[in-house]
Amino acid sequence: MKHGTLHILWLNDNPVTAELMVFMYATNALRQGWWENVHLIVWGATTKLLCESADMQKLVQRFLAEGGQVSACKRCAEKLNVLDKLEAIEGVKIFYIGERLTEIIKGTEKLITL
């Protein structure tokens, strides 16, 4: 039975955690139909990791290919001086995400933070 939307707030910039938890779960959640929608939110140090790691970018592309959504914090990218690199990653929506995160927290959709 599919459930609605799961948001994953990705904060941990450990590549092993990213590969073996964040992306493994997010991608399989879509493949297996555990969730109708999975939205990955890139925030903080993970912004820099994503911009500097070809492996992380490949994982994002696989996740997007399964129908996932990826958003990234524009302010984080600006502060970490990686906005140009982030903008070059196809499929990632970049915006000041604090207001949207607040809506998610106050709403009924599920949110996990890693």
Secondary structure in CASP SS format (residue, H / E / C, confidence):
PFRMAT SS
TARGET T0000
AUTHOR 0000-0000-0000
METHOD secondary structure of the structure
MODEL  1
M C 1.00
K C 1.00
H E 1.00
G E 1.00
T E 1.00
L E 1.00
H E 1.00
I E 1.00
L E 1.00
W E 1.00
L C 1.00
N C 1.00
D C 1.00
N C 1.00
P H 1.00
V H 1.00
T H 1.00
A H 1.00
E H 1.00
L H 1.00
M H 1.00
V H 1.00
F H 1.00
M H 1.00
Y H 1.00
A H 1.00
T H 1.00
N H 1.00
A H 1.00
L H 1.00
R H 1.00
Q C 1.00
G C 1.00
W C 1.00
W E 1.00
E E 1.00
N E 1.00
V E 1.00
H E 1.00
L E 1.00
I E 1.00
V E 1.00
W C 1.00
G C 1.00
A H 1.00
T H 1.00
T H 1.00
K H 1.00
L H 1.00
L H 1.00
C H 1.00
E H 1.00
S C 1.00
A H 1.00
D H 1.00
M H 1.00
Q H 1.00
K H 1.00
L H 1.00
V H 1.00
Q H 1.00
R H 1.00
F H 1.00
L H 1.00
A H 1.00
E C 1.00
G C 1.00
G C 1.00
Q E 1.00
V E 1.00
S E 1.00
A E 1.00
C E 1.00
K H 1.00
R H 1.00
C H 1.00
A H 1.00
E H 1.00
K H 1.00
L C 1.00
N C 1.00
V C 1.00
L H 1.00
D H 1.00
K H 1.00
L H 1.00
E H 1.00
A C 1.00
I C 1.00
E C 1.00
G C 1.00
V E 1.00
K E 1.00
I E 1.00
F E 1.00
Y C 1.00
I C 1.00
G H 1.00
E H 1.00
R H 1.00
L H 1.00
T H 1.00
E H 1.00
I H 1.00
I H 1.00
K H 1.00
G C 1.00
T C 1.00
E C 1.00
K E 1.00
L E 1.00
I E 1.00
T E 1.00
L C 1.00
END
